[in-house]
């Protein structure tokens, strides 16, 4: 009976590994509403998750802040390595309040290993 349970577990692990391993990287970026202000700078935390199964390298995340009447601000972050289903966090830093403008955060590019 124990051998049957063990065989079932090994089979499930192998099935999960096979189905997730072959899915290409896909990304979900979440921006926190909790903006921190320090020394006149606005820190906007974000989290990025690789919802795919394969590893992604050099994931470039960009942020564009557009405020009417003010020059657009941009920021870039590069995540060196993001495994399947892994989440990493960071922050973008702006000189203007992102809550009064239109902030777009997205993944611009990535590489496969």
N, C-alpha and C positions, 0 to 999 in steps of 0.2 A: 504494500500500500504506500509506504514512504517513497519507494522508487517511482511509483506512478505520479505522486504529487511533485517530486523533484523533476521528473521529465516534463510535466505540465508547466512548471515554472520556467524551466530552461526554454521550452518552446515559446512561451509568452514573451520572454526577454528577447529571444532571437527575432520573433515577429516584430516587436516594437522597434528593435534596432534596425531591421531591414526597411520598414516603412518610413521611419523618420530620417534615416541616413540618406536616403535618395531624394528627399524633398529639398529644393533649392532654398537659399536664404530668402527670407521675407522679413520685413521690419515693421514694428509698431513703436511710434515715438509718443511719449506722454509728457506734457509740459505741466509743471506744478503751478498752482495758483498762488502759492506762497512766495512772493517776490521779496527778496531781502535787499535793503538799502544800506550801504556802507560807504562812507566818504564820498557821497554824491554819485555812486555807481549803483546800478540796479542788477542784481544777480538773479537770473531766472533758471531754476533747477529743471532738469529734464531727465527722463529715463528712456533708454532704447532697449527693445527686446528683439532678439532674432527668433521669430515665430516659426522659421523653417527648421529643417533637420541638419543641413550642412553648415560647415564653418564658413564664416565670412571674415576677410582680412581687410584692413585699411578702410573701414566704414567711415565715410565722410558725412557728417551731420551739419546742415547749415541752418541758420536762423536769419530771417529778414524782418526788420521792424520798420514799418511804414507809418509815419505820423504826418498828417496833413500840415503843410507849411514848414516842415523840417526835413533836412536831408535824411535819406534812408540809411539806417544802420544795419550792418551785417556782421555775423559771427560764424566761425567754423570750428568744429571739433573733429578730431580723427580718433576713432576707436581702433586700436591696432588689431584686436583679435576678439571675435564674438562667436562663441559656439552656438549650436542649435539650442533654442529655448533658454539662452543665457540673457541676463539683463545687466546693463551697466548704466551708471549715472554720471552726470556732469552738470555744468552750469554755463550759461551764456552771460556775458557782462555787457551792459549797455549804459550809455550816458543819459538817455532819456527814459522816462517811465513807460514800460511796455504795456501797461494796463490802459493807457489812453490812446494807443495806436493799434495797428493791425500786425500781429506777430505770427509769422509762418515758420514752423520748424519742420524740416523734412530730411530724409536721407537722399543725398545727391549721387553717391556712387559707392561701390565696394569692389573687392577682388576676391576671387576664389583662390584657395591655397594651391 
